[in-house]
């Protein structure tokens, strides 16, 4: 179970690195506009905000990677919980699919981390 928990945590971390790249570097680019369904005007006017969001996603990824690297269960639990909360908030306020693309994988990883620590 520990291996599964670490693999899922790694997946969540990598997905947040991907989100960082999209939001910080490709937001105002045809790739970002296609992924996020935006017009050039919308992406240009919100690019600075997206870079800020991307940076926060990078911090989430860094915390998860730190937890994996040093085997810190508490770090994984804290940062996965942060991702779950962010996924819930984003799903309720921005786009429902965020619940499934960010919140659900983090929740599954969190449950696995908690179960692995009981073994």
PDB file as gemmi writes it, atoms N, CA and C in Angstrom:
CRYST1    1.000    1.000    1.000  90.00  90.00  90.00 P 1                      
ATOM      1  N   UNK A   1       0.822  -1.197   0.000  1.00  0.00           N  
ATOM      2  CA  UNK A   1       0.000   0.000   0.000  1.00  0.00           C  
ATOM      3  C   UNK A   1       0.868   1.264   0.000  1.00  0.00           C  
ATOM      4  N   UNK A   2       2.028   1.171   0.654  1.00  0.00           N  
ATOM      5  CA  UNK A   2       2.903   2.336   0.696  1.00  0.00           C  
ATOM      6  C   UNK A   2       3.374   2.723  -0.709  1.00  0.00           C  
ATOM      7  N   UNK A   3       3.681   1.737  -1.534  1.00  0.00           N  
ATOM      8  CA  UNK A   3       4.113   2.010  -2.910  1.00  0.00           C  
ATOM      9  C   UNK A   3       2.992   2.689  -3.698  1.00  0.00           C  
ATOM     10  N   UNK A   4       1.780   2.184  -3.563  1.00  0.00           N  
ATOM     11  CA  UNK A   4       0.624   2.776  -4.248  1.00  0.00           C  
ATOM     12  C   UNK A   4       0.420   4.213  -3.782  1.00  0.00           C  
ATOM     13  N   UNK A   5       0.505   4.426  -2.478  1.00  0.00           N  
ATOM     14  CA  UNK A   5       0.339   5.774  -1.919  1.00  0.00           C  
ATOM     15  C   UNK A   5       1.394   6.720  -2.472  1.00  0.00           C  
ATOM     16  N   UNK A   6       2.636   6.260  -2.546  1.00  0.00           N  
ATOM     17  CA  UNK A   6       3.710   7.109  -3.071  1.00  0.00           C  
ATOM     18  C   UNK A   6       3.545   7.370  -4.563  1.00  0.00           C  
ATOM     19  N   UNK A   7       3.121   6.360  -5.310  1.00  0.00           N  
ATOM     20  CA  UNK A   7       2.899   6.555  -6.744  1.00  0.00           C  
ATOM     21  C   UNK A   7       1.773   7.565  -6.993  1.00  0.00           C  
ATOM     22  N   UNK A   8       0.698   7.446  -6.245  1.00  0.00           N  
ATOM     23  CA  UNK A   8      -0.415   8.382  -6.406  1.00  0.00           C  
ATOM     24  C   UNK A   8      -0.024   9.795  -5.972  1.00  0.00           C  
ATOM     25  N   UNK A   9       0.740   9.888  -4.890  1.00  0.00           N  
ATOM     26  CA  UNK A   9       1.222  11.201  -4.444  1.00  0.00           C  
ATOM     27  C   UNK A   9       2.137  11.807  -5.507  1.00  0.00           C  
ATOM     28  N   UNK A  10       2.988  10.985  -6.091  1.00  0.00           N  
ATOM     29  CA  UNK A  10       3.860  11.452  -7.165  1.00  0.00           C  
ATOM     30  C   UNK A  10       3.057  11.917  -8.371  1.00  0.00           C  
ATOM     31  N   UNK A  11       1.991  11.204  -8.692  1.00  0.00           N  
ATOM     32  CA  UNK A  11       1.125  11.609  -9.796  1.00  0.00           C  
ATOM     33  C   UNK A  11       0.514  12.980  -9.531  1.00  0.00           C  
ATOM     34  N   UNK A  12       0.027  13.184  -8.314  1.00  0.00           N  
ATOM     35  CA  UNK A  12      -0.560  14.480  -7.962  1.00  0.00           C  
ATOM     36  C   UNK A  12       0.504  15.581  -8.049  1.00  0.00           C  
ATOM     37  N   UNK A  13       1.699  15.300  -7.546  1.00  0.00           N  
ATOM     38  CA  UNK A  13       2.789  16.279  -7.627  1.00  0.00           C  
ATOM     39  C   UNK A  13       3.110  16.620  -9.078  1.00  0.00           C  
ATOM     40  N   UNK A  14       3.244  15.600  -9.918  1.00  0.00           N  
ATOM     41  CA  UNK A  14       3.552  15.847 -11.329  1.00  0.00           C  
ATOM     42  C   UNK A  14       2.442  16.599 -12.043  1.00  0.00           C  
ATOM     43  N   UNK A  15       1.212  16.306 -11.690  1.00  0.00           N  
ATOM     44  CA  UNK A  15       0.105  17.031 -12.316  1.00  0.00           C  
ATOM     45  C   UNK A  15       0.158  18.513 -11.944  1.00  0.00           C  
ATOM     46  N   UNK A  16       0.589  18.809 -10.726  1.00  0.00           N  
ATOM     47  CA  UNK A  16       0.695  20.212 -10.320  1.00  0.00           C  
ATOM     48  C   UNK A  16       1.907  20.899 -10.933  1.00  0.00           C  
ATOM     49  N   UNK A  17       2.937  20.153 -11.233  1.00  0.00           N  
ATOM     50  CA  UNK A  17       4.043  20.725 -12.013  1.00  0.00           C  
ATOM     51  C   UNK A  17       3.522  21.064 -13.415  1.00  0.00           C  
ATOM     52  N   UNK A  18       2.727  20.178 -13.977  1.00  0.00           N  
ATOM     53  CA  UNK A  18       2.132  20.442 -15.284  1.00  0.00           C  
ATOM     54  C   UNK A  18       1.232  21.661 -15.274  1.00  0.00           C  
ATOM     55  N   UNK A  19       0.428  21.802 -14.230  1.00  0.00           N  
ATOM     56  CA  UNK A  19      -0.440  22.969 -14.100  1.00  0.00           C  
ATOM     57  C   UNK A  19       0.410  24.234 -13.977  1.00  0.00           C  
ATOM     58  N   UNK A  20       1.494  24.165 -13.205  1.00  0.00           N  
ATOM     59  CA  UNK A  20       2.414  25.296 -13.093  1.00  0.00           C  
ATOM     60  C   UNK A  20       2.892  25.717 -14.479  1.00  0.00           C  
ATOM     61  N   UNK A  21       3.346  24.773 -15.268  1.00  0.00           N  
ATOM     62  CA  UNK A  21       3.866  25.084 -16.611  1.00  0.00           C  
ATOM     63  C   UNK A  21       2.771  25.706 -17.473  1.00  0.00           C  
ATOM     64  N   UNK A  22       1.596  25.113 -17.467  1.00  0.00           N  
ATOM     65  CA  UNK A  22       0.496  25.658 -18.264  1.00  0.00           C  
ATOM     66  C   UNK A  22       0.140  27.076 -17.835  1.00  0.00           C  
ATOM     67  N   UNK A  23      -0.022  27.291 -16.542  1.00  0.00           N  
ATOM     68  CA  UNK A  23      -0.478  28.589 -16.070  1.00  0.00           C  
ATOM     69  C   UNK A  23       0.603  29.659 -16.131  1.00  0.00           C  
ATOM     70  N   UNK A  24       1.844  29.288 -15.930  1.00  0.00           N  
ATOM     71  CA  UNK A  24       2.904  30.299 -15.922  1.00  0.00           C  
ATOM     72  C   UNK A  24       3.469  30.581 -17.313  1.00  0.00           C  
ATOM     73  N   UNK A  25       3.510  29.587 -18.187  1.00  0.00           N  
ATOM     74  CA  UNK A  25       4.216  29.748 -19.451  1.00  0.00           C  
ATOM     75  C   UNK A  25       3.345  29.616 -20.699  1.00  0.00           C  
ATOM     76  N   UNK A  26       2.199  28.955 -20.590  1.00  0.00           N  
ATOM     77  CA  UNK A  26       1.379  28.727 -21.772  1.00  0.00           C  
ATOM     78  C   UNK A  26      -0.027  29.312 -21.682  1.00  0.00           C  
ATOM     79  N   UNK A  27      -0.307  30.065 -20.660  1.00  0.00           N  
ATOM     80  CA  UNK A  27      -1.639  30.644 -20.489  1.00  0.00           C  
ATOM     81  C   UNK A  27      -2.029  31.501 -21.694  1.00  0.00           C  
ATOM     82  N   UNK A  28      -1.156  32.427 -22.044  1.00  0.00           N  
ATOM     83  CA  UNK A  28      -1.426  33.350 -23.149  1.00  0.00           C  
ATOM     84  C   UNK A  28      -0.767  32.842 -24.434  1.00  0.00           C  
ATOM     85  N   UNK A  29      -0.993  31.595 -24.731  1.00  0.00           N  
ATOM     86  CA  UNK A  29      -0.407  30.898 -25.873  1.00  0.00           C  
ATOM     87  C   UNK A  29      -1.524  30.028 -26.461  1.00  0.00           C  
ATOM     88  N   UNK A  30      -1.478  29.704 -27.741  1.00  0.00           N  
ATOM     89  CA  UNK A  30      -2.547  28.874 -28.317  1.00  0.00           C  
ATOM     90  C   UNK A  30      -2.818  27.576 -27.549  1.00  0.00           C  
ATOM     91  N   UNK A  31      -1.783  26.958 -27.012  1.00  0.00           N  
ATOM     92  CA  UNK A  31      -1.971  25.715 -26.236  1.00  0.00           C  
ATOM     93  C   UNK A  31      -2.815  25.986 -24.986  1.00  0.00           C  
ATOM     94  N   UNK A  32      -2.437  26.998 -24.227  1.00  0.00           N  
ATOM     95  CA  UNK A  32      -3.181  27.340 -23.016  1.00  0.00           C  
ATOM     96  C   UNK A  32      -4.599  27.773 -23.318  1.00  0.00           C  
ATOM     97  N   UNK A  33      -4.759  28.572 -24.360  1.00  0.00           N  
ATOM     98  CA  UNK A  33      -6.114  29.028 -24.718  1.00  0.00           C  
ATOM     99  C   UNK A  33      -7.000  27.849 -25.103  1.00  0.00           C  
ATOM    100  N   UNK A  34      -6.436  26.870 -25.777  1.00  0.00           N  
ATOM    101  CA  UNK A  34      -7.227  25.693 -26.161  1.00  0.00           C  
ATOM    102  C   UNK A  34      -7.594  24.858 -24.928  1.00  0.00           C  
ATOM    103  N   UNK A  35      -6.616  24.602 -24.066  1.00  0.00           N  
ATOM    104  CA  UNK A  35      -6.861  23.784 -22.870  1.00  0.00           C  
ATOM    105  C   UNK A  35      -7.890  24.429 -21.952  1.00  0.00           C  
ATOM    106  N   UNK A  36      -7.778  25.760 -21.781  1.00  0.00           N  
ATOM    107  CA  UNK A  36      -8.660  26.458 -20.844  1.00  0.00           C  
ATOM    108  C   UNK A  36      -9.839  27.150 -21.538  1.00  0.00           C  
ATOM    109  N   UNK A  37     -10.008  26.904 -22.831  1.00  0.00           N  
ATOM    110  CA  UNK A  37     -11.139  27.456 -23.598  1.00  0.00           C  
ATOM    111  C   UNK A  37     -11.266  28.968 -23.447  1.00  0.00           C  
ATOM    112  N   UNK A  38     -10.202  29.681 -23.822  1.00  0.00           N  
ATOM    113  CA  UNK A  38     -10.195  31.136 -23.682  1.00  0.00           C  
ATOM    114  C   UNK A  38      -9.952  31.810 -25.024  1.00  0.00           C  
ATOM    115  N   UNK A  39     -10.428  33.028 -25.107  1.00  0.00           N  
ATOM    116  CA  UNK A  39     -10.104  33.864 -26.257  1.00  0.00           C  
ATOM    117  C   UNK A  39      -8.743  34.520 -26.002  1.00  0.00           C  
ATOM    118  N   UNK A  40      -8.090  35.007 -27.052  1.00  0.00           N  
ATOM    119  CA  UNK A  40      -6.818  35.710 -26.843  1.00  0.00           C  
ATOM    120  C   UNK A  40      -6.955  36.911 -25.902  1.00  0.00           C  
ATOM    121  N   UNK A  41      -8.086  37.595 -25.964  1.00  0.00           N  
ATOM    122  CA  UNK A  41      -8.298  38.760 -25.097  1.00  0.00           C  
ATOM    123  C   UNK A  41      -8.373  38.349 -23.626  1.00  0.00           C  
ATOM    124  N   UNK A  42      -9.092  37.275 -23.359  1.00  0.00           N  
ATOM    125  CA  UNK A  42      -9.225  36.788 -21.980  1.00  0.00           C  
ATOM    126  C   UNK A  42      -7.878  36.300 -21.457  1.00  0.00           C  
ATOM    127  N   UNK A  43      -7.170  35.537 -22.261  1.00  0.00           N  
ATOM    128  CA  UNK A  43      -5.876  35.021 -21.785  1.00  0.00           C  
ATOM    129  C   UNK A  43      -4.875  36.151 -21.564  1.00  0.00           C  
ATOM    130  N   UNK A  44      -4.875  37.149 -22.420  1.00  0.00           N  
ATOM    131  CA  UNK A  44      -3.949  38.273 -22.256  1.00  0.00           C  
ATOM    132  C   UNK A  44      -4.268  39.076 -21.002  1.00  0.00           C  
ATOM    133  N   UNK A  45      -5.559  39.289 -20.749  1.00  0.00           N  
ATOM    134  CA  UNK A  45      -5.930  40.115 -19.592  1.00  0.00           C  
ATOM    135  C   UNK A  45      -5.781  39.390 -18.261  1.00  0.00           C  
ATOM    136  N   UNK A  46      -5.708  38.065 -18.285  1.00  0.00           N  
ATOM    137  CA  UNK A  46      -5.609  37.305 -17.034  1.00  0.00           C  
ATOM    138  C   UNK A  46      -4.267  36.597 -16.864  1.00  0.00           C  
ATOM    139  N   UNK A  47      -3.308  36.876 -17.733  1.00  0.00           N  
ATOM    140  CA  UNK A  47      -2.028  36.150 -17.707  1.00  0.00           C  
ATOM    141  C   UNK A  47      -1.280  36.327 -16.382  1.00  0.00           C  
ATOM    142  N   UNK A  48      -1.283  37.524 -15.824  1.00  0.00           N  
ATOM    143  CA  UNK A  48      -0.573  37.758 -14.554  1.00  0.00           C  
ATOM    144  C   UNK A  48      -1.218  36.971 -13.420  1.00  0.00           C  
ATOM    145  N   UNK A  49      -2.536  36.938 -13.397  1.00  0.00           N  
ATOM    146  CA  UNK A  49      -3.232  36.142 -12.368  1.00  0.00           C  
ATOM    147  C   UNK A  49      -2.925  34.660 -12.523  1.00  0.00           C  
ATOM    148  N   UNK A  50      -2.886  34.203 -13.768  1.00  0.00           N  
ATOM    149  CA  UNK A  50      -2.591  32.791 -14.020  1.00  0.00           C  
ATOM    150  C   UNK A  50      -1.176  32.437 -13.579  1.00  0.00           C  
ATOM    151  N   UNK A  51      -0.228  33.349 -13.802  1.00  0.00           N  
ATOM    152  CA  UNK A  51       1.145  33.088 -13.350  1.00  0.00           C  
ATOM    153  C   UNK A  51       1.182  32.933 -11.827  1.00  0.00           C  
ATOM    154  N   UNK A  52       0.402  33.743 -11.130  1.00  0.00           N  
ATOM    155  CA  UNK A  52       0.317  33.643  -9.669  1.00  0.00           C  
ATOM    156  C   UNK A  52      -0.268  32.290  -9.263  1.00  0.00           C  
ATOM    157  N   UNK A  53      -1.334  31.876  -9.925  1.00  0.00           N  
ATOM    158  CA  UNK A  53      -1.926  30.561  -9.656  1.00  0.00           C  
ATOM    159  C   UNK A  53      -0.927  29.449  -9.921  1.00  0.00           C  
ATOM    160  N   UNK A  54      -0.196  29.575 -11.006  1.00  0.00           N  
ATOM    161  CA  UNK A  54       0.805  28.571 -11.357  1.00  0.00           C  
ATOM    162  C   UNK A  54       1.865  28.431 -10.288  1.00  0.00           C  
ATOM    163  N   UNK A  55       2.283  29.569  -9.749  1.00  0.00           N  
ATOM    164  CA  UNK A  55       3.293  29.542  -8.689  1.00  0.00           C  
ATOM    165  C   UNK A  55       2.772  28.792  -7.464  1.00  0.00           C  
ATOM    166  N   UNK A  56       1.526  29.033  -7.096  1.00  0.00           N  
ATOM    167  CA  UNK A  56       0.940  28.316  -5.960  1.00  0.00           C  
ATOM    168  C   UNK A  56       0.865  26.811  -6.235  1.00  0.00           C  
ATOM    169  N   UNK A  57       0.527  26.439  -7.461  1.00  0.00           N  
ATOM    170  CA  UNK A  57       0.523  25.019  -7.812  1.00  0.00           C  
ATOM    171  C   UNK A  57       1.918  24.425  -7.705  1.00  0.00           C  
ATOM    172  N   UNK A  58       2.920  25.227  -8.042  1.00  0.00           N  
ATOM    173  CA  UNK A  58       4.303  24.778  -7.883  1.00  0.00           C  
ATOM    174  C   UNK A  58       4.663  24.532  -6.428  1.00  0.00           C  
ATOM    175  N   UNK A  59       4.164  25.387  -5.545  1.00  0.00           N  
ATOM    176  CA  UNK A  59       4.423  25.182  -4.114  1.00  0.00           C  
ATOM    177  C   UNK A  59       3.767  23.898  -3.619  1.00  0.00           C  
ATOM    178  N   UNK A  60       2.560  23.612  -4.104  1.00  0.00           N  
ATOM    179  CA  UNK A  60       1.907  22.351  -3.729  1.00  0.00           C  
ATOM    180  C   UNK A  60       2.741  21.160  -4.207  1.00  0.00           C  
ATOM    181  N   UNK A  61       3.201  21.233  -5.445  1.00  0.00           N  
ATOM    182  CA  UNK A  61       4.032  20.156  -5.989  1.00  0.00           C  
ATOM    183  C   UNK A  61       5.316  20.012  -5.184  1.00  0.00           C  
ATOM    184  N   UNK A  62       5.948  21.135  -4.845  1.00  0.00           N  
ATOM    185  CA  UNK A  62       7.203  21.093  -4.084  1.00  0.00           C  
ATOM    186  C   UNK A  62       6.998  20.429  -2.726  1.00  0.00           C  
ATOM    187  N   UNK A  63       5.902  20.749  -2.057  1.00  0.00           N  
ATOM    188  CA  UNK A  63       5.621  20.133  -0.766  1.00  0.00           C  
ATOM    189  C   UNK A  63       5.410  18.629  -0.881  1.00  0.00           C  
ATOM    190  N   UNK A  64       4.702  18.205  -1.924  1.00  0.00           N  
ATOM    191  CA  UNK A  64       4.485  16.772  -2.130  1.00  0.00           C  
ATOM    192  C   UNK A  64       5.785  16.059  -2.465  1.00  0.00           C  
ATOM    193  N   UNK A  65       6.600  16.679  -3.302  1.00  0.00           N  
ATOM    194  CA  UNK A  65       7.895  16.084  -3.661  1.00  0.00           C  
ATOM    195  C   UNK A  65       8.788  16.005  -2.429  1.00  0.00           C  
ATOM    196  N   UNK A  66       8.767  17.024  -1.611  1.00  0.00           N  
ATOM    197  CA  UNK A  66       9.544  17.029  -0.371  1.00  0.00           C  
ATOM    198  C   UNK A  66       9.099  15.870   0.522  1.00  0.00           C  
ATOM    199  N   UNK A  67       7.786  15.707   0.655  1.00  0.00           N  
ATOM    200  CA  UNK A  67       7.261  14.606   1.458  1.00  0.00           C  
ATOM    201  C   UNK A  67       7.666  13.246   0.918  1.00  0.00           C  
ATOM    202  N   UNK A  68       7.662  13.108  -0.403  1.00  0.00           N  
ATOM    203  CA  UNK A  68       8.091  11.847  -1.015  1.00  0.00           C  
ATOM    204  C   UNK A  68       9.583  11.620  -0.832  1.00  0.00           C  
ATOM    205  N   UNK A  69      10.367  12.641  -1.077  1.00  0.00           N  
ATOM    206  CA  UNK A  69      11.828  12.524  -1.033  1.00  0.00           C  
ATOM    207  C   UNK A  69      12.318  12.133   0.353  1.00  0.00           C  
ATOM    208  N   UNK A  70      11.746  12.781   1.368  1.00  0.00           N  
ATOM    209  CA  UNK A  70      12.200  12.526   2.737  1.00  0.00           C  
ATOM    210  C   UNK A  70      11.309  11.546   3.495  1.00  0.00           C  
ATOM    211  N   UNK A  71      10.305  10.980   2.821  1.00  0.00           N  
ATOM    212  CA  UNK A  71       9.435  10.000   3.465  1.00  0.00           C  
ATOM    213  C   UNK A  71       8.619  10.579   4.604  1.00  0.00           C  
ATOM    214  N   UNK A  72       8.232  11.836   4.452  1.00  0.00           N  
ATOM    215  CA  UNK A  72       7.490  12.523   5.519  1.00  0.00           C  
ATOM    216  C   UNK A  72       5.984  12.381   5.308  1.00  0.00           C  
ATOM    217  N   UNK A  73       5.385  11.492   6.053  1.00  0.00           N  
ATOM    218  CA  UNK A  73       3.948  11.260   5.962  1.00  0.00           C  
ATOM    219  C   UNK A  73       3.161  12.534   6.224  1.00  0.00           C  
ATOM    220  N   UNK A  74       3.556  13.289   7.252  1.00  0.00           N  
ATOM    221  CA  UNK A  74       2.815  14.499   7.613  1.00  0.00           C  
ATOM    222  C   UNK A  74       2.834  15.537   6.487  1.00  0.00           C  
ATOM    223  N   UNK A  75       3.948  15.644   5.767  1.00  0.00           N  
ATOM    224  CA  UNK A  75       4.026  16.571   4.634  1.00  0.00           C  
ATOM    225  C   UNK A  75       3.053  16.132   3.544  1.00  0.00           C  
ATOM    226  N   UNK A  76       3.038  14.830   3.261  1.00  0.00           N  
ATOM    227  CA  UNK A  76       2.142  14.326   2.231  1.00  0.00           C  
ATOM    228  C   UNK A  76       0.693  14.569   2.618  1.00  0.00           C  
ATOM    229  N   UNK A  77       0.356  14.296   3.862  1.00  0.00           N  
ATOM    230  CA  UNK A  77      -1.016  14.495   4.326  1.00  0.00           C  
ATOM    231  C   UNK A  77      -1.396  15.973   4.234  1.00  0.00           C  
ATOM    232  N   UNK A  78      -0.515  16.851   4.689  1.00  0.00           N  
ATOM    233  CA  UNK A  78      -0.823  18.281   4.663  1.00  0.00           C  
ATOM    234  C   UNK A  78      -1.015  18.782   3.234  1.00  0.00           C  
ATOM    235  N   UNK A  79      -0.062  18.498   2.349  1.00  0.00           N  
ATOM    236  CA  UNK A  79      -0.139  19.042   0.996  1.00  0.00           C  
ATOM    237  C   UNK A  79      -1.228  18.371   0.166  1.00  0.00           C  
ATOM    238  N   UNK A  80      -1.468  17.087   0.366  1.00  0.00           N  
ATOM    239  CA  UNK A  80      -2.598  16.446  -0.324  1.00  0.00           C  
ATOM    240  C   UNK A  80      -3.917  17.033   0.169  1.00  0.00           C  
ATOM    241  N   UNK A  81      -4.012  17.315   1.449  1.00  0.00           N  
ATOM    242  CA  UNK A  81      -5.216  17.962   1.985  1.00  0.00           C  
ATOM    243  C   UNK A  81      -5.411  19.344   1.371  1.00  0.00           C  
ATOM    244  N   UNK A  82      -4.324  20.074   1.205  1.00  0.00           N  
ATOM    245  CA  UNK A  82      -4.399  21.388   0.550  1.00  0.00           C  
ATOM    246  C   UNK A  82      -4.922  21.255  -0.880  1.00  0.00           C  
ATOM    247  N   UNK A  83      -4.450  20.245  -1.591  1.00  0.00           N  
ATOM    248  CA  UNK A  83      -4.900  20.034  -2.970  1.00  0.00           C  
ATOM    249  C   UNK A  83      -6.382  19.649  -2.986  1.00  0.00           C  
ATOM    250  N   UNK A  84      -6.807  18.821  -2.049  1.00  0.00           N  
ATOM    251  CA  UNK A  84      -8.228  18.449  -1.977  1.00  0.00           C  
ATOM    252  C   UNK A  84      -9.080  19.696  -1.749  1.00  0.00           C  
ATOM    253  N   UNK A  85      -8.690  20.537  -0.805  1.00  0.00           N  
ATOM    254  CA  UNK A  85      -9.443  21.758  -0.519  1.00  0.00           C  
ATOM    255  C   UNK A  85      -9.443  22.677  -1.743  1.00  0.00           C  
ATOM    256  N   UNK A  86      -8.292  22.839  -2.377  1.00  0.00           N  
ATOM    257  CA  UNK A  86      -8.214  23.672  -3.577  1.00  0.00           C  
ATOM    258  C   UNK A  86      -9.081  23.097  -4.696  1.00  0.00           C  
ATOM    259  N   UNK A  87      -9.097  21.777  -4.830  1.00  0.00           N  
ATOM    260  CA  UNK A  87      -9.931  21.136  -5.840  1.00  0.00           C  
ATOM    261  C   UNK A  87     -11.414  21.348  -5.571  1.00  0.00           C  
ATOM    262  N   UNK A  88     -11.811  21.253  -4.309  1.00  0.00           N  
ATOM    263  CA  UNK A  88     -13.206  21.515  -3.938  1.00  0.00           C  
ATOM    264  C   UNK A  88     -13.576  22.964  -4.227  1.00  0.00           C  
ATOM    265  N   UNK A  89     -12.729  23.872  -3.815  1.00  0.00           N  
ATOM    266  CA  UNK A  89     -12.996  25.289  -4.007  1.00  0.00           C  
ATOM    267  C   UNK A  89     -13.057  25.626  -5.503  1.00  0.00           C  
ATOM    268  N   UNK A  90     -12.080  25.145  -6.256  1.00  0.00           N  
ATOM    269  CA  UNK A  90     -12.078  25.391  -7.690  1.00  0.00           C  
ATOM    270  C   UNK A  90     -13.272  24.772  -8.387  1.00  0.00           C  
ATOM    271  N   UNK A  91     -13.646  23.585  -7.956  1.00  0.00           N  
ATOM    272  CA  UNK A  91     -14.797  22.914  -8.543  1.00  0.00           C  
ATOM    273  C   UNK A  91     -16.102  23.625  -8.264  1.00  0.00           C  
ATOM    274  N   UNK A  92     -16.193  24.234  -7.098  1.00  0.00           N  
ATOM    275  CA  UNK A  92     -17.424  24.942  -6.731  1.00  0.00           C  
ATOM    276  C   UNK A  92     -17.481  26.362  -7.282  1.00  0.00           C  
ATOM    277  N   UNK A  93     -16.315  26.981  -7.471  1.00  0.00           N  
ATOM    278  CA  UNK A  93     -16.314  28.391  -7.859  1.00  0.00           C  
ATOM    279  C   UNK A  93     -15.896  28.646  -9.308  1.00  0.00           C  
ATOM    280  N   UNK A  94     -15.110  27.764  -9.903  1.00  0.00           N  
ATOM    281  CA  UNK A  94     -14.578  28.045 -11.234  1.00  0.00           C  
ATOM    282  C   UNK A  94     -15.112  27.074 -12.282  1.00  0.00           C  
ATOM    283  N   UNK A  95     -14.793  25.805 -12.125  1.00  0.00           N  
ATOM    284  CA  UNK A  95     -15.153  24.808 -13.137  1.00  0.00           C  
ATOM    285  C   UNK A  95     -15.331  23.460 -12.446  1.00  0.00           C  
ATOM    286  N   UNK A  96     -16.462  22.839 -12.649  1.00  0.00           N  
ATOM    287  CA  UNK A  96     -16.780  21.578 -11.973  1.00  0.00           C  
ATOM    288  C   UNK A  96     -15.738  20.493 -12.232  1.00  0.00           C  
ATOM    289  N   UNK A  97     -15.161  20.490 -13.410  1.00  0.00           N  
ATOM    290  CA  UNK A  97     -14.196  19.436 -13.748  1.00  0.00           C  
ATOM    291  C   UNK A  97     -12.969  19.452 -12.839  1.00  0.00           C  
ATOM    292  N   UNK A  98     -12.693  20.572 -12.192  1.00  0.00           N  
ATOM    293  CA  UNK A  98     -11.560  20.655 -11.268  1.00  0.00           C  
ATOM    294  C   UNK A  98     -11.725  19.659 -10.121  1.00  0.00           C  
ATOM    295  N   UNK A  99     -12.970  19.399  -9.732  1.00  0.00           N  
ATOM    296  CA  UNK A  99     -13.213  18.386  -8.694  1.00  0.00           C  
ATOM    297  C   UNK A  99     -12.614  17.044  -9.084  1.00  0.00           C  
ATOM    298  N   UNK A 100     -12.716  16.702 -10.366  1.00  0.00           N  
ATOM    299  CA  UNK A 100     -12.286  15.392 -10.838  1.00  0.00           C  
ATOM    300  C   UNK A 100     -10.836  15.367 -11.304  1.00  0.00           C  
ATOM    301  N   UNK A 101     -10.337  16.490 -11.816  1.00  0.00           N  
ATOM    302  CA  UNK A 101      -8.968  16.508 -12.329  1.00  0.00           C  
ATOM    303  C   UNK A 101      -7.933  16.784 -11.248  1.00  0.00           C  
ATOM    304  N   UNK A 102      -8.321  17.524 -10.201  1.00  0.00           N  
ATOM    305  CA  UNK A 102      -7.377  17.834  -9.128  1.00  0.00           C  
ATOM    306  C   UNK A 102      -7.818  17.275  -7.777  1.00  0.00           C  
ATOM    307  N   UNK A 103      -9.070  17.494  -7.433  1.00  0.00           N  
ATOM    308  CA  UNK A 103      -9.545  17.082  -6.115  1.00  0.00           C  
ATOM    309  C   UNK A 103      -9.596  15.583  -5.900  1.00  0.00           C  
ATOM    310  N   UNK A 104     -10.171  14.867  -6.857  1.00  0.00           N  
ATOM    311  CA  UNK A 104     -10.328  13.416  -6.698  1.00  0.00           C  
ATOM    312  C   UNK A 104      -8.995  12.665  -6.644  1.00  0.00           C  
ATOM    313  N   UNK A 105      -8.037  12.927  -7.560  1.00  0.00           N  
ATOM    314  CA  UNK A 105      -6.754  12.217  -7.439  1.00  0.00           C  
ATOM    315  C   UNK A 105      -6.055  12.485  -6.103  1.00  0.00           C  
ATOM    316  N   UNK A 106      -6.150  13.726  -5.629  1.00  0.00           N  
ATOM    317  CA  UNK A 106      -5.524  14.053  -4.340  1.00  0.00           C  
ATOM    318  C   UNK A 106      -6.234  13.339  -3.197  1.00  0.00           C  
ATOM    319  N   UNK A 107      -7.548  13.251  -3.269  1.00  0.00           N  
ATOM    320  CA  UNK A 107      -8.305  12.555  -2.223  1.00  0.00           C  
ATOM    321  C   UNK A 107      -7.947  11.069  -2.198  1.00  0.00           C  
ATOM    322  N   UNK A 108      -7.867  10.440  -3.362  1.00  0.00           N  
ATOM    323  CA  UNK A 108      -7.499   9.021  -3.434  1.00  0.00           C  
ATOM    324  C   UNK A 108      -6.087   8.819  -2.884  1.00  0.00           C  
ATOM    325  N   UNK A 109      -5.161   9.696  -3.269  1.00  0.00           N  
ATOM    326  CA  UNK A 109      -3.789   9.597  -2.760  1.00  0.00           C  
ATOM    327  C   UNK A 109      -3.760   9.791  -1.251  1.00  0.00           C  
ATOM    328  N   UNK A 110      -4.525  10.754  -0.756  1.00  0.00           N  
ATOM    329  CA  UNK A 110      -4.572  11.011   0.690  1.00  0.00           C  
ATOM    330  C   UNK A 110      -5.082   9.797   1.449  1.00  0.00           C  
ATOM    331  N   UNK A 111      -6.145   9.196   0.974  1.00  0.00           N  
ATOM    332  CA  UNK A 111      -6.696   7.985   1.631  1.00  0.00           C  
ATOM    333  C   UNK A 111      -5.638   6.884   1.632  1.00  0.00           C  
ATOM    334  N   UNK A 112      -4.936   6.723   0.526  1.00  0.00           N  
ATOM    335  CA  UNK A 112      -3.904   5.677   0.447  1.00  0.00           C  
ATOM    336  C   UNK A 112      -2.738   5.969   1.394  1.00  0.00           C  
ATOM    337  N   UNK A 113      -2.347   7.216   1.496  1.00  0.00           N  
ATOM    338  CA  UNK A 113      -1.271   7.588   2.435  1.00  0.00           C  
ATOM    339  C   UNK A 113      -1.707   7.282   3.868  1.00  0.00           C  
ATOM    340  N   UNK A 114      -2.927   7.607   4.199  1.00  0.00           N  
ATOM    341  CA  UNK A 114      -3.431   7.348   5.555  1.00  0.00           C  
ATOM    342  C   UNK A 114      -3.550   5.836   5.821  1.00  0.00           C  
ATOM    343  N   UNK A 115      -4.015   5.096   4.844  1.00  0.00           N  
ATOM    344  CA  UNK A 115      -4.115   3.634   5.010  1.00  0.00           C  
ATOM    345  C   UNK A 115      -2.729   3.003   5.119  1.00  0.00           C  
ATOM    346  N   UNK A 116      -1.778   3.484   4.342  1.00  0.00           N  
ATOM    347  CA  UNK A 116      -0.421   2.930   4.370  1.00  0.00           C  
ATOM    348  C   UNK A 116       0.239   3.156   5.714  1.00  0.00           C  
ATOM    349  N   UNK A 117      -0.109   4.260   6.367  1.00  0.00           N  
ATOM    350  CA  UNK A 117       0.509   4.538   7.661  1.00  0.00           C  
ATOM    351  C   UNK A 117      -0.062   3.667   8.777  1.00  0.00           C  
ATOM    352  N   UNK A 118      -1.183   3.018   8.515  1.00  0.00           N  
ATOM    353  CA  UNK A 118      -1.777   2.114   9.508  1.00  0.00           C  
ATOM    354  C   UNK A 118      -1.157   0.726   9.460  1.00  0.00           C  
ATOM    355  N   UNK A 119      -0.442   0.433   8.374  1.00  0.00           N  
ATOM    356  CA  UNK A 119       0.136  -0.908   8.207  1.00  0.00           C  
ATOM    357  C   UNK A 119       1.327  -1.104   9.119  1.00  0.00           C  
TER     358      UNK A 119                                                      
END                                                                             
